[in-house]
Amino acid sequence: MIKKFGLREAPPFKPRYNIAPGQPVAAVREDRNLGGRECAVLTWGLVPFWAKDPGIAFQLINARSETAAGKPAFRGPMRHKRCLIPADGFYEWKDLGSGRKQPWYVSPADGGLLALAGLWDHWGSPDGSEIESCSILTTNANDWMQPLHHRMPVLIQEKDFARWLDTSLERASDVEDLLRPPPEDALVRHPVSETVNSARNDGPELLAEAELPPAPPQQGELF
């Protein structure tokens, strides 16, 4: 983390294997007061500074990269509060029909770390409590991801970290070329157990490859 993201010190974050909206995530951002980058702990689900109710966060866990610069909740963060959310991988669910979904674990093909494009904001309530929170930017899925889902996180390449985090670049056009799907060979995937569907489960065993369930019978088949 220190080497890849240019941090001054190790991030204050223990390993996690199943992070759900409303829970803390690590986020790399520029620290204007001290200079350089820091790894902050933010809540997943953006609470805009102007929000009256922090419960709005669960509607803002993701932001569509194509429209974020024009949305009230994301317009300011797109200009001034961009961040990177480090991850070894992420889960995506493939719809199997009949209300059942198969979870898959998606990770970088080179075994390294992903840097998800994020936006953050600071919210304060009248009673003095504060929340720092974030959303993950998404884009249209590339051909490789399409079998699982039509959207995917925006992944920032290491060579582009500085530009993405440079909030002196305030126009959407300054970074819009970074908001694209990754190359088709950038990621790998495997199915995992449905135990990941519960946020109460959190351990390395969740990343183990699982067998796919049998395909449902085709129309007209008895077995």
Biotite code that builds the C-alpha atoms (Angstrom):
import biotite.structure as struc

atoms = struc.array([
    struc.Atom([0.000, 0.000, 0.000], chain_id="A", res_id=1, res_name="MET", atom_name="CA", element="C"),
    struc.Atom([2.739, 2.465, 0.949], chain_id="A", res_id=2, res_name="ILE", atom_name="CA", element="C"),
    struc.Atom([4.720, 1.770, -2.214], chain_id="A", res_id=3, res_name="LYS", atom_name="CA", element="C"),
    struc.Atom([1.848, 1.563, -4.698], chain_id="A", res_id=4, res_name="LYS", atom_name="CA", element="C"),
    struc.Atom([-0.094, 4.571, -3.461], chain_id="A", res_id=5, res_name="PHE", atom_name="CA", element="C"),
    struc.Atom([2.767, 6.759, -2.253], chain_id="A", res_id=6, res_name="GLY", atom_name="CA", element="C"),
    struc.Atom([1.598, 6.918, 1.364], chain_id="A", res_id=7, res_name="LEU", atom_name="CA", element="C"),
    struc.Atom([3.566, 8.401, 4.236], chain_id="A", res_id=8, res_name="ARG", atom_name="CA", element="C"),
    struc.Atom([2.621, 5.552, 6.591], chain_id="A", res_id=9, res_name="GLU", atom_name="CA", element="C"),
    struc.Atom([0.773, 2.266, 6.736], chain_id="A", res_id=10, res_name="ALA", atom_name="CA", element="C"),
    struc.Atom([-3.010, 2.569, 6.492], chain_id="A", res_id=11, res_name="PRO", atom_name="CA", element="C"),
    struc.Atom([-5.005, 2.225, 9.760], chain_id="A", res_id=12, res_name="PRO", atom_name="CA", element="C"),
    struc.Atom([-7.115, -0.601, 8.414], chain_id="A", res_id=13, res_name="PHE", atom_name="CA", element="C"),
    struc.Atom([-7.281, -4.323, 9.127], chain_id="A", res_id=14, res_name="LYS", atom_name="CA", element="C"),
    struc.Atom([-7.902, -6.864, 6.340], chain_id="A", res_id=15, res_name="PRO", atom_name="CA", element="C"),
    struc.Atom([-11.552, -7.204, 5.305], chain_id="A", res_id=16, res_name="ARG", atom_name="CA", element="C"),
    struc.Atom([-13.145, -9.746, 2.992], chain_id="A", res_id=17, res_name="TYR", atom_name="CA", element="C"),
    struc.Atom([-16.766, -8.679, 2.782], chain_id="A", res_id=18, res_name="ASN", atom_name="CA", element="C"),
    struc.Atom([-17.454, -4.956, 3.017], chain_id="A", res_id=19, res_name="ILE", atom_name="CA", element="C"),
    struc.Atom([-21.076, -3.824, 2.717], chain_id="A", res_id=20, res_name="ALA", atom_name="CA", element="C"),
    struc.Atom([-22.591, -0.354, 2.258], chain_id="A", res_id=21, res_name="PRO", atom_name="CA", element="C"),
    struc.Atom([-22.575, 1.598, 5.502], chain_id="A", res_id=22, res_name="GLY", atom_name="CA", element="C"),
    struc.Atom([-19.287, 0.018, 6.615], chain_id="A", res_id=23, res_name="GLN", atom_name="CA", element="C"),
    struc.Atom([-15.813, 1.598, 6.678], chain_id="A", res_id=24, res_name="PRO", atom_name="CA", element="C"),
    struc.Atom([-13.484, 1.389, 3.684], chain_id="A", res_id=25, res_name="VAL", atom_name="CA", element="C"),
    struc.Atom([-9.915, 2.533, 3.118], chain_id="A", res_id=26, res_name="ALA", atom_name="CA", element="C"),
    struc.Atom([-9.560, 5.487, 0.753], chain_id="A", res_id=27, res_name="ALA", atom_name="CA", element="C"),
    struc.Atom([-6.426, 7.228, -0.535], chain_id="A", res_id=28, res_name="VAL", atom_name="CA", element="C"),
    struc.Atom([-6.681, 11.010, -0.976], chain_id="A", res_id=29, res_name="ARG", atom_name="CA", element="C"),
    struc.Atom([-4.494, 14.075, -1.047], chain_id="A", res_id=30, res_name="GLU", atom_name="CA", element="C"),
    struc.Atom([-3.846, 15.710, 2.331], chain_id="A", res_id=31, res_name="ASP", atom_name="CA", element="C"),
    struc.Atom([-3.589, 19.407, 1.584], chain_id="A", res_id=32, res_name="ARG", atom_name="CA", element="C"),
    struc.Atom([-2.709, 20.315, 5.176], chain_id="A", res_id=33, res_name="ASN", atom_name="CA", element="C"),
    struc.Atom([0.274, 17.997, 5.539], chain_id="A", res_id=34, res_name="LEU", atom_name="CA", element="C"),
    struc.Atom([1.147, 17.547, 1.872], chain_id="A", res_id=35, res_name="GLY", atom_name="CA", element="C"),
    struc.Atom([1.221, 14.154, 0.172], chain_id="A", res_id=36, res_name="GLY", atom_name="CA", element="C"),
    struc.Atom([-1.289, 11.340, 0.337], chain_id="A", res_id=37, res_name="ARG", atom_name="CA", element="C"),
    struc.Atom([-3.070, 9.778, 3.262], chain_id="A", res_id=38, res_name="GLU", atom_name="CA", element="C"),
    struc.Atom([-5.148, 6.637, 3.665], chain_id="A", res_id=39, res_name="CYS", atom_name="CA", element="C"),
    struc.Atom([-8.355, 7.660, 5.408], chain_id="A", res_id=40, res_name="ALA", atom_name="CA", element="C"),
    struc.Atom([-11.156, 5.463, 6.703], chain_id="A", res_id=41, res_name="VAL", atom_name="CA", element="C"),
    struc.Atom([-14.459, 6.527, 5.129], chain_id="A", res_id=42, res_name="LEU", atom_name="CA", element="C"),
    struc.Atom([-17.990, 5.169, 5.283], chain_id="A", res_id=43, res_name="THR", atom_name="CA", element="C"),
    struc.Atom([-19.188, 3.513, 2.073], chain_id="A", res_id=44, res_name="TRP", atom_name="CA", element="C"),
    struc.Atom([-22.240, 5.476, 0.918], chain_id="A", res_id=45, res_name="GLY", atom_name="CA", element="C"),
    struc.Atom([-21.877, 9.191, 0.243], chain_id="A", res_id=46, res_name="LEU", atom_name="CA", element="C"),
    struc.Atom([-23.490, 11.736, 2.557], chain_id="A", res_id=47, res_name="VAL", atom_name="CA", element="C"),
    struc.Atom([-23.302, 15.096, 0.715], chain_id="A", res_id=48, res_name="PRO", atom_name="CA", element="C"),
    struc.Atom([-22.325, 18.081, 2.846], chain_id="A", res_id=49, res_name="PHE", atom_name="CA", element="C"),
    struc.Atom([-25.788, 19.591, 2.276], chain_id="A", res_id=50, res_name="TRP", atom_name="CA", element="C"),
    struc.Atom([-27.808, 16.491, 3.235], chain_id="A", res_id=51, res_name="ALA", atom_name="CA", element="C"),
    struc.Atom([-30.446, 16.869, 5.951], chain_id="A", res_id=52, res_name="LYS", atom_name="CA", element="C"),
    struc.Atom([-30.584, 13.122, 6.610], chain_id="A", res_id=53, res_name="ASP", atom_name="CA", element="C"),
    struc.Atom([-27.443, 10.927, 6.545], chain_id="A", res_id=54, res_name="PRO", atom_name="CA", element="C"),
    struc.Atom([-29.672, 8.028, 5.539], chain_id="A", res_id=55, res_name="GLY", atom_name="CA", element="C"),
    struc.Atom([-29.315, 9.263, 1.974], chain_id="A", res_id=56, res_name="ILE", atom_name="CA", element="C"),
    struc.Atom([-25.977, 7.400, 1.956], chain_id="A", res_id=57, res_name="ALA", atom_name="CA", element="C"),
    struc.Atom([-27.601, 4.089, 1.036], chain_id="A", res_id=58, res_name="PHE", atom_name="CA", element="C"),
    struc.Atom([-28.878, 5.641, -2.187], chain_id="A", res_id=59, res_name="GLN", atom_name="CA", element="C"),
    struc.Atom([-25.392, 6.907, -3.076], chain_id="A", res_id=60, res_name="LEU", atom_name="CA", element="C"),
    struc.Atom([-23.044, 3.921, -2.721], chain_id="A", res_id=61, res_name="ILE", atom_name="CA", element="C"),
    struc.Atom([-22.209, 4.166, -6.443], chain_id="A", res_id=62, res_name="ASN", atom_name="CA", element="C"),
    struc.Atom([-22.049, 7.053, -8.908], chain_id="A", res_id=63, res_name="ALA", atom_name="CA", element="C"),
    struc.Atom([-22.464, 6.728, -12.665], chain_id="A", res_id=64, res_name="ARG", atom_name="CA", element="C"),
    struc.Atom([-19.289, 8.202, -14.137], chain_id="A", res_id=65, res_name="SER", atom_name="CA", element="C"),
    struc.Atom([-21.124, 9.418, -17.230], chain_id="A", res_id=66, res_name="GLU", atom_name="CA", element="C"),
    struc.Atom([-23.402, 11.740, -15.246], chain_id="A", res_id=67, res_name="THR", atom_name="CA", element="C"),
    struc.Atom([-21.672, 12.322, -11.869], chain_id="A", res_id=68, res_name="ALA", atom_name="CA", element="C"),
    struc.Atom([-20.310, 15.764, -12.778], chain_id="A", res_id=69, res_name="ALA", atom_name="CA", element="C"),
    struc.Atom([-23.838, 17.053, -13.270], chain_id="A", res_id=70, res_name="GLY", atom_name="CA", element="C"),
    struc.Atom([-25.536, 15.511, -10.227], chain_id="A", res_id=71, res_name="LYS", atom_name="CA", element="C"),
    struc.Atom([-25.989, 17.651, -7.075], chain_id="A", res_id=72, res_name="PRO", atom_name="CA", element="C"),
    struc.Atom([-24.588, 14.944, -4.770], chain_id="A", res_id=73, res_name="ALA", atom_name="CA", element="C"),
    struc.Atom([-21.470, 14.328, -6.857], chain_id="A", res_id=74, res_name="PHE", atom_name="CA", element="C"),
    struc.Atom([-20.783, 17.621, -8.656], chain_id="A", res_id=75, res_name="ARG", atom_name="CA", element="C"),
    struc.Atom([-18.604, 19.088, -5.885], chain_id="A", res_id=76, res_name="GLY", atom_name="CA", element="C"),
    struc.Atom([-16.689, 15.880, -5.087], chain_id="A", res_id=77, res_name="PRO", atom_name="CA", element="C"),
    struc.Atom([-15.953, 15.369, -8.797], chain_id="A", res_id=78, res_name="MET", atom_name="CA", element="C"),
    struc.Atom([-14.154, 18.708, -8.734], chain_id="A", res_id=79, res_name="ARG", atom_name="CA", element="C"),
    struc.Atom([-12.550, 18.789, -5.298], chain_id="A", res_id=80, res_name="HIS", atom_name="CA", element="C"),
    struc.Atom([-12.770, 15.423, -3.502], chain_id="A", res_id=81, res_name="LYS", atom_name="CA", element="C"),
    struc.Atom([-11.649, 12.541, -5.665], chain_id="A", res_id=82, res_name="ARG", atom_name="CA", element="C"),
    struc.Atom([-10.089, 9.490, -4.030], chain_id="A", res_id=83, res_name="CYS", atom_name="CA", element="C"),
    struc.Atom([-8.833, 5.974, -4.728], chain_id="A", res_id=84, res_name="LEU", atom_name="CA", element="C"),
    struc.Atom([-10.317, 2.962, -2.972], chain_id="A", res_id=85, res_name="ILE", atom_name="CA", element="C"),
    struc.Atom([-7.730, 0.149, -2.778], chain_id="A", res_id=86, res_name="PRO", atom_name="CA", element="C"),
    struc.Atom([-8.967, -3.416, -3.085], chain_id="A", res_id=87, res_name="ALA", atom_name="CA", element="C"),
    struc.Atom([-7.622, -6.889, -3.783], chain_id="A", res_id=88, res_name="ASP", atom_name="CA", element="C"),
    struc.Atom([-10.847, -7.513, -5.677], chain_id="A", res_id=89, res_name="GLY", atom_name="CA", element="C"),
    struc.Atom([-14.612, -7.126, -5.584], chain_id="A", res_id=90, res_name="PHE", atom_name="CA", element="C"),
    struc.Atom([-17.713, -9.300, -5.768], chain_id="A", res_id=91, res_name="TYR", atom_name="CA", element="C"),
    struc.Atom([-20.305, -9.312, -8.509], chain_id="A", res_id=92, res_name="GLU", atom_name="CA", element="C"),
    struc.Atom([-23.512, -11.335, -8.697], chain_id="A", res_id=93, res_name="TRP", atom_name="CA", element="C"),
    struc.Atom([-24.777, -13.110, -11.816], chain_id="A", res_id=94, res_name="LYS", atom_name="CA", element="C"),
    struc.Atom([-28.539, -13.445, -12.053], chain_id="A", res_id=95, res_name="ASP", atom_name="CA", element="C"),
    struc.Atom([-29.480, -17.131, -12.319], chain_id="A", res_id=96, res_name="LEU", atom_name="CA", element="C"),
    struc.Atom([-33.207, -16.484, -12.529], chain_id="A", res_id=97, res_name="GLY", atom_name="CA", element="C"),
    struc.Atom([-35.946, -17.301, -9.992], chain_id="A", res_id=98, res_name="SER", atom_name="CA", element="C"),
    struc.Atom([-34.497, -14.700, -7.646], chain_id="A", res_id=99, res_name="GLY", atom_name="CA", element="C"),
    struc.Atom([-31.179, -16.498, -7.177], chain_id="A", res_id=100, res_name="ARG", atom_name="CA", element="C"),
    struc.Atom([-27.811, -14.906, -7.867], chain_id="A", res_id=101, res_name="LYS", atom_name="CA", element="C"),
    struc.Atom([-24.366, -16.527, -8.017], chain_id="A", res_id=102, res_name="GLN", atom_name="CA", element="C"),
    struc.Atom([-21.541, -14.465, -6.459], chain_id="A", res_id=103, res_name="PRO", atom_name="CA", element="C"),
    struc.Atom([-18.227, -14.187, -8.290], chain_id="A", res_id=104, res_name="TRP", atom_name="CA", element="C"),
    struc.Atom([-14.937, -12.786, -7.042], chain_id="A", res_id=105, res_name="TYR", atom_name="CA", element="C"),
    struc.Atom([-13.198, -10.463, -9.506], chain_id="A", res_id=106, res_name="VAL", atom_name="CA", element="C"),
    struc.Atom([-9.512, -9.618, -9.024], chain_id="A", res_id=107, res_name="SER", atom_name="CA", element="C"),
    struc.Atom([-6.560, -8.228, -11.014], chain_id="A", res_id=108, res_name="PRO", atom_name="CA", element="C"),
    struc.Atom([-4.962, -10.687, -13.434], chain_id="A", res_id=109, res_name="ALA", atom_name="CA", element="C"),
    struc.Atom([-1.481, -9.698, -12.234], chain_id="A", res_id=110, res_name="ASP", atom_name="CA", element="C"),
    struc.Atom([-2.327, -10.456, -8.601], chain_id="A", res_id=111, res_name="GLY", atom_name="CA", element="C"),
    struc.Atom([-1.757, -6.863, -7.495], chain_id="A", res_id=112, res_name="GLY", atom_name="CA", element="C"),
    struc.Atom([-4.082, -4.237, -6.069], chain_id="A", res_id=113, res_name="LEU", atom_name="CA", element="C"),
    struc.Atom([-6.975, -2.492, -7.734], chain_id="A", res_id=114, res_name="LEU", atom_name="CA", element="C"),
    struc.Atom([-7.587, 1.231, -7.335], chain_id="A", res_id=115, res_name="ALA", atom_name="CA", element="C"),
    struc.Atom([-11.288, 1.985, -7.638], chain_id="A", res_id=116, res_name="LEU", atom_name="CA", element="C"),
    struc.Atom([-12.203, 5.552, -8.558], chain_id="A", res_id=117, res_name="ALA", atom_name="CA", element="C"),
    struc.Atom([-14.029, 7.173, -5.665], chain_id="A", res_id=118, res_name="GLY", atom_name="CA", element="C"),
    struc.Atom([-15.599, 10.440, -4.556], chain_id="A", res_id=119, res_name="LEU", atom_name="CA", element="C"),
    struc.Atom([-15.791, 11.567, -0.938], chain_id="A", res_id=120, res_name="TRP", atom_name="CA", element="C"),
    struc.Atom([-17.474, 14.271, 1.112], chain_id="A", res_id=121, res_name="ASP", atom_name="CA", element="C"),
    struc.Atom([-17.624, 15.634, 4.660], chain_id="A", res_id=122, res_name="HIS", atom_name="CA", element="C"),
    struc.Atom([-20.959, 16.038, 6.457], chain_id="A", res_id=123, res_name="TRP", atom_name="CA", element="C"),
    struc.Atom([-21.657, 17.689, 9.793], chain_id="A", res_id=124, res_name="GLY", atom_name="CA", element="C"),
    struc.Atom([-24.887, 17.614, 11.776], chain_id="A", res_id=125, res_name="SER", atom_name="CA", element="C"),
    struc.Atom([-26.259, 20.394, 14.008], chain_id="A", res_id=126, res_name="PRO", atom_name="CA", element="C"),
    struc.Atom([-25.301, 18.361, 17.095], chain_id="A", res_id=127, res_name="ASP", atom_name="CA", element="C"),
    struc.Atom([-21.642, 18.378, 16.043], chain_id="A", res_id=128, res_name="GLY", atom_name="CA", element="C"),
    struc.Atom([-21.324, 14.801, 14.776], chain_id="A", res_id=129, res_name="SER", atom_name="CA", element="C"),
    struc.Atom([-19.425, 14.324, 11.511], chain_id="A", res_id=130, res_name="GLU", atom_name="CA", element="C"),
    struc.Atom([-19.293, 11.735, 8.758], chain_id="A", res_id=131, res_name="ILE", atom_name="CA", element="C"),
    struc.Atom([-16.691, 11.325, 6.028], chain_id="A", res_id=132, res_name="GLU", atom_name="CA", element="C"),
    struc.Atom([-18.053, 9.068, 3.337], chain_id="A", res_id=133, res_name="SER", atom_name="CA", element="C"),
    struc.Atom([-17.518, 7.941, -0.238], chain_id="A", res_id=134, res_name="CYS", atom_name="CA", element="C"),
    struc.Atom([-19.075, 6.535, -3.403], chain_id="A", res_id=135, res_name="SER", atom_name="CA", element="C"),
    struc.Atom([-17.535, 4.298, -6.046], chain_id="A", res_id=136, res_name="ILE", atom_name="CA", element="C"),
    struc.Atom([-17.693, 5.432, -9.662], chain_id="A", res_id=137, res_name="LEU", atom_name="CA", element="C"),
    struc.Atom([-18.998, 2.926, -12.199], chain_id="A", res_id=138, res_name="THR", atom_name="CA", element="C"),
    struc.Atom([-18.885, 2.670, -15.976], chain_id="A", res_id=139, res_name="THR", atom_name="CA", element="C"),
    struc.Atom([-20.308, 0.437, -18.692], chain_id="A", res_id=140, res_name="ASN", atom_name="CA", element="C"),
    struc.Atom([-18.968, -3.092, -18.402], chain_id="A", res_id=141, res_name="ALA", atom_name="CA", element="C"),
    struc.Atom([-16.441, -4.267, -20.953], chain_id="A", res_id=142, res_name="ASN", atom_name="CA", element="C"),
    struc.Atom([-17.092, -7.452, -22.936], chain_id="A", res_id=143, res_name="ASP", atom_name="CA", element="C"),
    struc.Atom([-15.333, -9.559, -20.293], chain_id="A", res_id=144, res_name="TRP", atom_name="CA", element="C"),
    struc.Atom([-17.634, -8.308, -17.503], chain_id="A", res_id=145, res_name="MET", atom_name="CA", element="C"),
    struc.Atom([-20.861, -8.344, -19.510], chain_id="A", res_id=146, res_name="GLN", atom_name="CA", element="C"),
    struc.Atom([-21.747, -11.992, -18.645], chain_id="A", res_id=147, res_name="PRO", atom_name="CA", element="C"),
    struc.Atom([-21.889, -10.972, -14.969], chain_id="A", res_id=148, res_name="LEU", atom_name="CA", element="C"),
    struc.Atom([-23.250, -7.418, -15.061], chain_id="A", res_id=149, res_name="HIS", atom_name="CA", element="C"),
    struc.Atom([-23.749, -4.462, -17.400], chain_id="A", res_id=150, res_name="HIS", atom_name="CA", element="C"),
    struc.Atom([-21.840, -2.081, -15.061], chain_id="A", res_id=151, res_name="ARG", atom_name="CA", element="C"),
    struc.Atom([-18.441, -2.267, -13.344], chain_id="A", res_id=152, res_name="MET", atom_name="CA", element="C"),
    struc.Atom([-16.238, -0.075, -11.138], chain_id="A", res_id=153, res_name="PRO", atom_name="CA", element="C"),
    struc.Atom([-13.971, 2.482, -12.759], chain_id="A", res_id=154, res_name="VAL", atom_name="CA", element="C"),
    struc.Atom([-10.382, 1.314, -12.220], chain_id="A", res_id=155, res_name="LEU", atom_name="CA", element="C"),
    struc.Atom([-7.622, 3.921, -12.174], chain_id="A", res_id=156, res_name="ILE", atom_name="CA", element="C"),
    struc.Atom([-4.230, 2.819, -13.470], chain_id="A", res_id=157, res_name="GLN", atom_name="CA", element="C"),
    struc.Atom([-1.171, 3.570, -11.342], chain_id="A", res_id=158, res_name="GLU", atom_name="CA", element="C"),
    struc.Atom([0.242, 5.937, -13.961], chain_id="A", res_id=159, res_name="LYS", atom_name="CA", element="C"),
    struc.Atom([-2.935, 8.022, -13.585], chain_id="A", res_id=160, res_name="ASP", atom_name="CA", element="C"),
    struc.Atom([-3.107, 8.190, -9.764], chain_id="A", res_id=161, res_name="PHE", atom_name="CA", element="C"),
    struc.Atom([-1.581, 11.655, -9.566], chain_id="A", res_id=162, res_name="ALA", atom_name="CA", element="C"),
    struc.Atom([-3.929, 13.135, -12.143], chain_id="A", res_id=163, res_name="ARG", atom_name="CA", element="C"),
    struc.Atom([-7.037, 11.595, -10.592], chain_id="A", res_id=164, res_name="TRP", atom_name="CA", element="C"),
    struc.Atom([-6.111, 12.850, -7.117], chain_id="A", res_id=165, res_name="LEU", atom_name="CA", element="C"),
    struc.Atom([-5.039, 16.304, -8.320], chain_id="A", res_id=166, res_name="ASP", atom_name="CA", element="C"),
    struc.Atom([-8.069, 18.390, -7.384], chain_id="A", res_id=167, res_name="THR", atom_name="CA", element="C"),
    struc.Atom([-6.568, 21.494, -8.960], chain_id="A", res_id=168, res_name="SER", atom_name="CA", element="C"),
    struc.Atom([-7.934, 19.839, -12.123], chain_id="A", res_id=169, res_name="LEU", atom_name="CA", element="C"),
    struc.Atom([-11.513, 20.917, -11.534], chain_id="A", res_id=170, res_name="GLU", atom_name="CA", element="C"),
    struc.Atom([-13.138, 20.412, -14.927], chain_id="A", res_id=171, res_name="ARG", atom_name="CA", element="C"),
    struc.Atom([-14.779, 17.076, -15.682], chain_id="A", res_id=172, res_name="ALA", atom_name="CA", element="C"),
    struc.Atom([-12.965, 17.096, -19.019], chain_id="A", res_id=173, res_name="SER", atom_name="CA", element="C"),
    struc.Atom([-9.616, 17.001, -17.176], chain_id="A", res_id=174, res_name="ASP", atom_name="CA", element="C"),
    struc.Atom([-10.211, 13.428, -16.007], chain_id="A", res_id=175, res_name="VAL", atom_name="CA", element="C"),
    struc.Atom([-13.067, 12.082, -18.108], chain_id="A", res_id=176, res_name="GLU", atom_name="CA", element="C"),
    struc.Atom([-10.716, 9.964, -20.226], chain_id="A", res_id=177, res_name="ASP", atom_name="CA", element="C"),
    struc.Atom([-9.904, 7.950, -17.064], chain_id="A", res_id=178, res_name="LEU", atom_name="CA", element="C"),
    struc.Atom([-13.548, 6.960, -16.585], chain_id="A", res_id=179, res_name="LEU", atom_name="CA", element="C"),
    struc.Atom([-13.534, 4.008, -18.933], chain_id="A", res_id=180, res_name="ARG", atom_name="CA", element="C"),
    struc.Atom([-13.599, 0.205, -18.646], chain_id="A", res_id=181, res_name="PRO", atom_name="CA", element="C"),
    struc.Atom([-10.244, -1.562, -18.175], chain_id="A", res_id=182, res_name="PRO", atom_name="CA", element="C"),
    struc.Atom([-8.624, -3.703, -20.882], chain_id="A", res_id=183, res_name="PRO", atom_name="CA", element="C"),
    struc.Atom([-10.340, -7.033, -21.505], chain_id="A", res_id=184, res_name="GLU", atom_name="CA", element="C"),
    struc.Atom([-7.449, -9.000, -19.996], chain_id="A", res_id=185, res_name="ASP", atom_name="CA", element="C"),
    struc.Atom([-7.019, -6.892, -16.843], chain_id="A", res_id=186, res_name="ALA", atom_name="CA", element="C"),
    struc.Atom([-9.163, -9.042, -14.544], chain_id="A", res_id=187, res_name="LEU", atom_name="CA", element="C"),
    struc.Atom([-9.838, -12.671, -13.658], chain_id="A", res_id=188, res_name="VAL", atom_name="CA", element="C"),
    struc.Atom([-12.819, -14.206, -11.849], chain_id="A", res_id=189, res_name="ARG", atom_name="CA", element="C"),
    struc.Atom([-14.077, -17.328, -10.131], chain_id="A", res_id=190, res_name="HIS", atom_name="CA", element="C"),
    struc.Atom([-17.340, -18.312, -8.415], chain_id="A", res_id=191, res_name="PRO", atom_name="CA", element="C"),
    struc.Atom([-17.473, -18.164, -4.618], chain_id="A", res_id=192, res_name="VAL", atom_name="CA", element="C"),
    struc.Atom([-19.817, -19.449, -1.938], chain_id="A", res_id=193, res_name="SER", atom_name="CA", element="C"),
    struc.Atom([-23.170, -17.802, -1.298], chain_id="A", res_id=194, res_name="GLU", atom_name="CA", element="C"),
    struc.Atom([-22.011, -17.228, 2.285], chain_id="A", res_id=195, res_name="THR", atom_name="CA", element="C"),
    struc.Atom([-20.654, -13.909, 0.988], chain_id="A", res_id=196, res_name="VAL", atom_name="CA", element="C"),
    struc.Atom([-24.274, -12.792, 0.603], chain_id="A", res_id=197, res_name="ASN", atom_name="CA", element="C"),
    struc.Atom([-24.407, -12.060, 4.336], chain_id="A", res_id=198, res_name="SER", atom_name="CA", element="C"),
    struc.Atom([-22.345, -9.102, 5.555], chain_id="A", res_id=199, res_name="ALA", atom_name="CA", element="C"),
    struc.Atom([-21.968, -10.915, 8.891], chain_id="A", res_id=200, res_name="ARG", atom_name="CA", element="C"),
    struc.Atom([-19.522, -13.295, 7.208], chain_id="A", res_id=201, res_name="ASN", atom_name="CA", element="C"),
    struc.Atom([-16.020, -11.879, 6.851], chain_id="A", res_id=202, res_name="ASP", atom_name="CA", element="C"),
    struc.Atom([-12.936, -14.039, 6.411], chain_id="A", res_id=203, res_name="GLY", atom_name="CA", element="C"),
    struc.Atom([-10.429, -15.267, 3.809], chain_id="A", res_id=204, res_name="PRO", atom_name="CA", element="C"),
    struc.Atom([-12.488, -18.415, 3.232], chain_id="A", res_id=205, res_name="GLU", atom_name="CA", element="C"),
    struc.Atom([-14.987, -16.248, 1.332], chain_id="A", res_id=206, res_name="LEU", atom_name="CA", element="C"),
    struc.Atom([-12.456, -15.918, -1.510], chain_id="A", res_id=207, res_name="LEU", atom_name="CA", element="C"),
    struc.Atom([-12.171, -19.684, -2.055], chain_id="A", res_id=208, res_name="ALA", atom_name="CA", element="C"),
    struc.Atom([-13.382, -20.935, -5.417], chain_id="A", res_id=209, res_name="GLU", atom_name="CA", element="C"),
    struc.Atom([-16.733, -22.714, -5.246], chain_id="A", res_id=210, res_name="ALA", atom_name="CA", element="C"),
    struc.Atom([-18.503, -25.083, -7.594], chain_id="A", res_id=211, res_name="GLU", atom_name="CA", element="C"),
    struc.Atom([-21.181, -23.579, -9.774], chain_id="A", res_id=212, res_name="LEU", atom_name="CA", element="C"),
    struc.Atom([-24.714, -24.808, -9.090], chain_id="A", res_id=213, res_name="PRO", atom_name="CA", element="C"),
    struc.Atom([-26.216, -27.108, -11.733], chain_id="A", res_id=214, res_name="PRO", atom_name="CA", element="C"),
    struc.Atom([-27.908, -25.330, -14.590], chain_id="A", res_id=215, res_name="ALA", atom_name="CA", element="C"),
    struc.Atom([-31.706, -25.180, -14.266], chain_id="A", res_id=216, res_name="PRO", atom_name="CA", element="C"),
    struc.Atom([-33.654, -27.538, -16.541], chain_id="A", res_id=217, res_name="PRO", atom_name="CA", element="C"),
    struc.Atom([-34.529, -26.167, -19.951], chain_id="A", res_id=218, res_name="GLN", atom_name="CA", element="C"),
    struc.Atom([-38.159, -25.723, -20.899], chain_id="A", res_id=219, res_name="GLN", atom_name="CA", element="C"),
    struc.Atom([-39.684, -29.118, -21.647], chain_id="A", res_id=220, res_name="GLY", atom_name="CA", element="C"),
    struc.Atom([-37.127, -31.057, -19.570], chain_id="A", res_id=221, res_name="GLU", atom_name="CA", element="C"),
    struc.Atom([-38.313, -33.081, -16.567], chain_id="A", res_id=222, res_name="LEU", atom_name="CA", element="C"),
    struc.Atom([-34.935, -33.499, -14.868], chain_id="A", res_id=223, res_name="PHE", atom_name="CA", element="C"),
])
